[in-house]
Amino acid sequence: MKLTLRVWRQQNADTPGAMATYQVADVSQDMSFLEMLDVLNEELILKGEEPVAFDHDCREGICGACSLVINGDAHGPERTTTCQLHMRSFQDGDTIDIEPWRAAAFPVIKDLVVDRSAFDRVIQAGGYITAPTGSAPEAHATPVPKADADYAFEHAECIGCGACVAACPNGAAMLFTSAKVNHLNVLPQGSPERETRVLDMVSQMDAEGFGGCTLTGECATACPKGIPLFSITAMNKEWLRASRKVKR
């Protein structure tokens, strides 16, 4: 395939950016989207030009590092991660716009790379269990009802990619935060810090400058791991319960 790529180029956070147009040829339909960008960068390097900076790591849809808005959609036209999006989703002669996540809390570092450390600080506010547990306990030492285990696992699938923020018209991080809260709060190990966890994590989320949630639902539509929209309402209930119970 021959493709026209319109790629966001920005030298650093302090300089304005703009779309740059490139032509790539001999793109196989079996390539992943990131492999196609590798081909573009190899061509740019051979021409003595600076390659396009973009985030990637595992390239297996697990780490959440890949983070591109492709033709206006977070992660592109398929409900998957950018690294698992293949070029067979496009047609010969297509023009593809490639941009970074667009959110006030995710400032651009360079080109397509954004700073998602705001997510790290939300996790640091309470997305963990503080009790020292030593080595991994025997699997059946703490019985967990299957419904609770399934619920926790469903939310634990969140990979923190930030597609929910990029897709949200308000730049909200409610789906991400709710996934982390609900994952731990439903398990026995997370119960002792159930109230402080949701209060602290929501407070940090607000402090990071994410937008307010209006339950538009674009976050759940864009989520490559299928975190459900009801996760947000479940967290809201947790927050109301905790705010009435915890005196600060």
C-alpha positions as CSV (number, residue, x, y, z in Angstrom):
1,M,0.0,0.0,0.0
2,K,0.9,3.6,-0.5
3,L,-0.2,6.0,2.2
4,T,-0.1,9.7,3.0
5,L,0.6,10.4,6.6
6,R,-0.1,13.7,8.3
7,V,1.9,13.5,11.6
8,W,1.9,16.0,14.4
9,R,5.5,17.3,14.9
10,Q,6.5,19.3,18.0
11,Q,10.0,19.8,19.1
12,N,9.2,20.1,22.8
13,A,6.6,21.3,25.2
14,D,7.5,24.9,24.9
15,T,7.3,25.2,21.1
16,P,4.2,25.2,18.9
17,G,3.6,22.1,16.8
18,A,2.1,21.5,13.4
19,M,1.1,18.6,11.1
20,A,3.8,17.4,8.7
21,T,3.0,15.3,5.6
22,Y,4.9,12.2,4.6
23,Q,4.5,9.6,1.9
24,V,5.2,5.9,2.6
25,A,5.1,3.1,0.1
26,D,5.3,-0.7,0.2
27,V,3.3,-0.9,3.4
28,S,2.2,-4.5,4.0
29,Q,-1.3,-5.1,5.3
30,D,0.2,-7.5,7.9
31,M,2.2,-4.7,9.5
32,S,1.1,-3.3,12.8
33,F,0.6,0.5,12.9
34,L,3.8,0.9,14.9
35,E,5.7,-1.1,12.4
36,M,4.5,1.2,9.7
37,L,5.8,4.1,11.7
38,D,9.1,2.3,12.1
39,V,9.3,2.2,8.2
40,L,8.6,5.9,8.1
41,N,11.3,6.6,10.6
42,E,13.9,4.5,8.8
43,E,13.2,6.5,5.7
44,L,13.5,9.8,7.6
45,I,16.8,8.7,9.1
46,L,18.2,7.7,5.7
47,K,17.3,11.2,4.4
48,G,19.1,12.8,7.4
49,E,15.8,14.0,8.9
50,E,14.7,13.6,12.5
51,P,12.5,10.6,13.1
52,V,9.1,10.9,14.7
53,A,9.0,10.3,18.4
54,F,6.3,8.0,19.7
55,D,5.8,5.9,22.8
56,H,6.0,2.1,22.6
57,D,7.1,-0.8,24.8
58,C,5.7,-4.3,24.8
59,R,3.9,-4.1,21.4
60,E,1.5,-6.8,22.7
61,G,-1.4,-4.7,23.9
62,I,-0.4,-5.1,27.6
63,C,1.7,-2.2,28.7
64,G,-0.4,0.8,27.6
65,A,2.5,2.8,26.3
66,C,1.3,3.2,22.7
67,S,-0.9,6.2,22.6
68,L,-2.0,7.8,19.3
69,V,-5.0,9.5,18.0
70,I,-5.5,8.1,14.5
71,N,-8.0,9.8,12.2
72,G,-9.6,11.4,15.2
73,D,-10.0,8.1,17.2
74,A,-8.0,7.1,20.2
75,H,-6.0,4.0,19.1
76,G,-7.6,4.2,15.6
77,P,-10.6,2.6,13.9
78,E,-10.5,-0.7,15.8
79,R,-11.2,-1.3,19.5
80,T,-7.7,-2.3,20.3
81,T,-4.3,-0.7,21.3
82,T,-2.3,1.1,18.6
83,C,0.4,-1.6,18.7
84,Q,-2.2,-4.3,17.9
85,L,-3.9,-2.2,15.1
86,H,-2.9,-3.6,11.7
87,M,-2.6,-1.9,8.4
88,R,-5.3,-4.1,6.9
89,S,-7.7,-1.7,8.6
90,F,-6.7,0.9,6.0
91,Q,-6.9,1.1,2.2
92,D,-4.3,1.8,-0.4
93,G,-4.1,5.5,-1.0
94,D,-5.5,6.5,2.4
95,T,-4.5,9.7,4.1
96,I,-4.0,9.0,7.9
97,D,-3.8,11.8,10.5
98,I,-1.7,10.8,13.5
99,E,-1.8,13.0,16.6
100,P,-0.9,12.6,20.3
101,W,-3.4,12.4,23.1
102,R,-5.1,15.8,23.5
103,A,-5.7,16.6,27.2
104,A,-4.6,19.4,29.5
105,A,-3.3,16.8,32.0
106,F,-1.2,15.1,29.3
107,P,1.2,17.8,28.0
108,V,3.1,17.0,24.8
109,I,6.8,16.1,25.4
110,K,7.8,15.7,21.8
111,D,5.9,14.9,18.6
112,L,3.5,12.1,19.6
113,V,4.8,11.5,23.1
114,V,2.8,12.9,26.0
115,D,3.5,13.1,29.7
116,R,1.1,10.7,31.5
117,S,2.7,10.9,34.9
118,A,-0.6,12.3,36.2
119,F,-1.8,8.7,36.1
120,D,1.1,7.7,38.2
121,R,0.3,10.3,40.9
122,V,-3.3,9.2,41.0
123,I,-2.1,5.6,41.6
124,Q,0.3,6.8,44.3
125,A,-2.6,8.5,46.1
126,G,-4.2,5.2,46.9
127,G,-4.1,2.6,44.1
128,Y,-2.3,0.0,46.2
129,I,-2.6,-2.1,49.5
130,T,-0.3,-0.9,52.2
131,A,-0.5,-4.0,54.5
132,P,2.8,-5.9,54.2
133,T,1.9,-9.4,53.0
134,G,5.3,-10.9,52.4
135,S,5.5,-13.5,49.6
136,A,2.5,-14.5,47.5
137,P,-0.1,-16.4,49.7
138,E,-1.5,-19.7,48.9
139,A,-4.2,-19.3,46.3
140,H,-7.1,-20.5,48.4
141,A,-6.0,-18.9,51.7
142,T,-8.5,-16.0,51.3
143,P,-11.8,-17.1,49.8
144,V,-13.2,-14.6,47.3
145,P,-16.7,-15.0,45.9
146,K,-16.6,-15.7,42.1
147,A,-18.8,-12.6,41.4
148,D,-16.4,-10.4,43.3
149,A,-13.3,-12.0,41.6
150,D,-14.8,-11.5,38.2
151,Y,-15.7,-7.9,39.0
152,A,-12.2,-7.2,40.3
153,F,-10.6,-8.9,37.3
154,E,-12.7,-6.9,34.8
155,H,-11.4,-3.7,36.3
156,A,-7.9,-4.9,36.7
157,E,-7.6,-5.2,32.9
158,C,-7.1,-1.4,32.7
159,I,-3.6,-0.9,31.3
160,G,-3.5,2.9,32.0
161,C,-3.1,3.8,28.3
162,G,-5.1,7.0,28.6
163,A,-7.4,6.4,25.7
164,C,-10.4,7.2,27.9
165,V,-9.0,10.7,28.6
166,A,-8.1,11.3,25.0
167,A,-11.6,10.3,23.8
168,C,-13.5,12.2,26.5
169,P,-14.7,15.7,25.3
170,N,-14.0,17.0,28.8
171,G,-10.6,15.3,29.2
172,A,-11.8,13.4,32.2
173,A,-10.0,10.5,33.9
174,M,-13.0,9.0,35.7
175,L,-12.9,5.6,33.8
176,F,-9.2,5.1,34.6
177,T,-9.6,6.1,38.3
178,S,-12.7,4.1,38.8
179,A,-11.1,1.0,37.3
180,K,-8.3,1.3,39.9
181,V,-10.6,2.0,42.8
182,N,-13.1,-0.8,42.0
183,H,-10.4,-3.4,41.3
184,L,-9.1,-3.1,44.9
185,N,-12.2,-2.1,46.8
186,V,-14.1,-5.3,46.1
187,L,-11.4,-7.6,47.3
188,P,-10.8,-8.5,51.0
189,Q,-7.3,-7.3,50.9
190,G,-8.4,-3.8,49.8
191,S,-11.3,-3.5,52.3
192,P,-9.3,-1.8,55.2
193,E,-8.5,1.2,53.0
194,R,-11.7,1.2,51.0
195,E,-12.8,4.7,52.1
196,T,-9.5,6.6,52.1
197,R,-8.6,5.0,48.8
198,V,-11.5,6.5,46.8
199,L,-11.3,9.8,48.5
200,D,-7.6,10.2,48.0
201,M,-7.5,9.0,44.4
202,V,-10.5,11.2,43.3
203,S,-8.9,14.2,45.1
204,Q,-5.6,13.6,43.3
205,M,-7.4,13.1,40.0
206,D,-9.1,16.5,40.4
207,A,-5.8,18.2,41.4
208,E,-4.1,16.9,38.2
209,G,-6.4,19.1,36.1
210,F,-8.5,16.4,34.4
211,G,-11.9,17.6,33.2
212,G,-15.2,16.8,34.8
213,C,-17.2,13.7,33.9
214,T,-20.6,14.1,32.2
215,L,-21.1,10.4,31.4
216,T,-20.8,11.0,27.7
217,G,-19.6,7.4,27.4
218,E,-16.8,8.0,24.8
219,C,-14.3,6.7,27.4
220,A,-15.8,3.3,27.5
221,T,-16.3,3.2,23.8
222,A,-12.6,3.9,23.2
223,C,-11.2,1.7,26.0
224,P,-9.2,-1.1,24.4
225,K,-9.8,-3.4,27.4
226,G,-13.5,-2.9,27.6
227,I,-13.7,-1.2,31.1
228,P,-17.5,-0.7,31.4
229,L,-19.1,2.7,31.9
230,F,-20.9,1.5,35.0
231,S,-17.5,1.5,36.7
232,I,-17.8,5.3,37.0
233,T,-21.2,5.2,38.7
234,A,-19.9,2.4,41.0
235,M,-17.0,4.7,42.0
236,N,-19.3,7.6,42.6
237,K,-21.3,5.5,45.0
238,E,-18.1,4.5,46.8
239,W,-17.1,8.2,47.0
240,L,-20.5,9.2,48.5
241,R,-20.4,6.4,51.0
242,A,-16.8,7.2,52.0
243,S,-17.4,11.0,52.2
244,R,-20.2,10.4,54.7
245,K,-18.2,7.9,56.8
246,V,-14.7,9.4,56.9
247,K,-14.2,12.6,59.0
248,R,-11.2,14.7,57.8
